[in-house]
Amino acid sequence: MKGISEDKGTILTCTNNFSGRTISIVSFSTEEQYKDGFGPFTPGFQNVEYGDIESLKVAINEDTIAFLIEPIQGEAGIIIPPDGYLKEAFELCKKHNVLFIADEIQSGLGRSGKLFAFEYDNIRPDVVIIGKALSGGCYPVSAVLSDREVLGVFNPGDHGSTFGGNPLGAAVARESLKVLVEEKLIENSFELGNYFRAELNEIPSKHVKLIRGKGLFIGVELHEEAGGARRFCEALAERGILCKETHTHVIRFAPPLVIKKEQIDEALVKIKEVLLMP
Ligand SMILES: Cc1ncc(COP(=O)(O)O)c(C=O)c1O
């Protein structure tokens, strides 16, 4: 126990974060639209600049309880922090006895080409939040992972929700994790992600500013003059390819982890057609 006085602790979070839509979570959002009309908000959060270790160094202190971070920011437009940042941030947290919490709800469970995106920095967070792919997308189930030392502070009855601890959810999650491993979907994500990004880079589109990503978690950032990613996503939808614009100028590709090379090739023909639009 760190011994911070009751109601005095702070949780550090990051600019451009997205961890959901509850009141406490939107309390630290830097996106006005997520907060508009939902106040009053929960105090106790402070944002630091995502990917900037100096910003974390300045903010962290004896009242810091935890640092919550998405190892890759999905909603913000597939933003990847500089190499080594997560490791430095983790070590800084250790030095100050601060819990490092990784929100892997989007980036986790194979999406980034590793089981967890934080593995690229060889760290082991104190707490990991997972969801979405935990059920293969077919059942609402999410989880918080940690050691007993951390989660053991909860006693039976301290916390709960109507559908929390759902046995069917747990069974679906176990089966999904088995499929992820047995069907080598993490390896597939890593290999085909590299292939997909390399092929996207070959498309001579005047609209594309930058292609970034890890595994099958890919963002195509467009120049402002392209007029936003939405029209490209709509043109792709008309051709049978679903993707979503994030932060106005980024097309986010997050194909199913079971995708095959031939299907990526098929999609690339259409993506090329759309990215070469005027
Ligand atoms: C990175 C991240 N964290 C948290 C959440 C919120 O999860 P939930 O909808 O289960 O509250 C989301 C939802 O999209 C997310 O993308």
The ligand as a Gaussian input file, in Angstrom:
#p B3LYP/6-31G(d) Opt

LIG

0 1
 C       -9.304000       1.370000     -25.865000
 C      -10.682000       1.229000     -25.277000
 N      -10.836000       1.198000     -23.962000
 C      -12.052000       1.075000     -23.401000
 C      -13.190000       0.976000     -24.180000
 C      -14.521000       0.898000     -23.512000
 O      -14.981000      -0.360000     -23.381000
 P      -16.493000      -0.592000     -22.956000
 O      -17.305000      -0.250000     -24.141000
 O      -16.530000      -2.028000     -22.596000
 O      -16.758000       0.321000     -21.801000
 C      -13.088000       1.004000     -25.552000
 C      -14.290000       0.911000     -26.388000
 O      -14.294000       1.109000     -27.567000
 C      -11.801000       1.135000     -26.124000
 O      -11.641000       1.193000     -27.453000

